[in-house]
Amino acid sequence: MLNGKNILITGGTGSFGKQFVKTILSRFTPNKIIIYSRDELKQYEMAQRFNHPCMRYFIGDVRDLPRLEKAMNGVDYVVHAAALKHVPIAEYNPMEAIKTNINGAQNVIDASLRCGVSKVIALSTDKAASPINLYGATKLASDKLFVAANNITGGKPISFAVVRYGNVLGSRGSVVPFFQKLIAEGASELPITDERMTRFWITLQEGVDFVLKNFERMHGGEIFIPKIPSMKVVDVARAIAPHLPHKNVGIRPGEKMHEVMCPRDDSHLTLEFHDHYVIKPSIQFTETADYTLNNSGEIGKAVEYGFKYSSETNTEWLSAEALLEKIALTQNEEK
């Protein structure tokens, strides 16, 4: 699928971008992989690890449309991973999150349309479903922009889709490396926001594989959601450090008790496939697609009215042993 293609990743120096590049280089022979991000040190460090002749590194911000257009010249596939993602920081700096997560999303769309890109997948988050914090609200707006972009293609052969998933084991900002850091520093207890709190969990590689598969599946306009297990955050702490007590510190500003990836209010738009869900567009496109049959030949069916995919009511749960296996696998993948 990606052999001989040019691929651009916004925010490509992050955890996802590095795993995505590692995977592409091991499975395909792309013409170019373009890393587009604004941190020169992270680009320098990434270039020491990924110095394949196909690699290109562009300093730039998704807020800068002209720079995006230069970077996207001749690009076939775009993965939009750039975002301001820290929930409390977004609460305190709302306009900065809006500039990157909403205005930047529209810039990615405009540049993709102008540069002849074929397919664009934007990474979303569970926090965009029924959002209660600014980060989630900006990502919901971003999701809506990428879905609606399929209606402004002007007949160009380009399609836009969204991938939404939960907490990524081992990613920057995940609670797992945070707990591990505290343990390594000799902490006598681990902070827990609330013992009832649940989260969805996915590994970096599972996230990368899901994005790659959806490039094959997509018609354009879908929000793809993987079926992944849940676990209580307190059980994560018990699995990692069974010898340490916990201290309840309370929920952070804008934080949810449980994650939702398919809201109940979208149940009339939600399709279930064997290993994922799809939320269909709520708007009518000029050219309609049969979303029950994706481009990989997989068949989906409508969920029951009122269905909600939540980490609290999920039917699949991670055991402590399975979590530790996933953590070990993730750490091996990073080497």
Secondary structure, 3 states (H helix, E strand, C coil): CCCCCEEEEECCCCHHHHHHHHHHHHHCCCCEEEEEECCHHHHHHHHHHCCCCCEEEEECCCCCHHHHHHHCCCCCEEEECCCCCCHHHHHHCHHHHHHHHHHHHHHHHHHHHHHCCCEEEEECCHHHCCCCCHHHHHHHHHHHHHHHHHHCCCCCCCEEEEECCCEEECCCCCHHHHHHHHHHCCCCCEEECCCCCEEEEEEHHHHHHHHHHHHHHCCCCCEEEECCCEEEHHHHHHHHCCCCCEEECCCCCCCCCCCEEECHHHHHHEEECCCEEEECCCCCCCCCCCCCECCCCCECEECCCCCCEECCCCCCECCHHHHHHHHHHHHHHHC
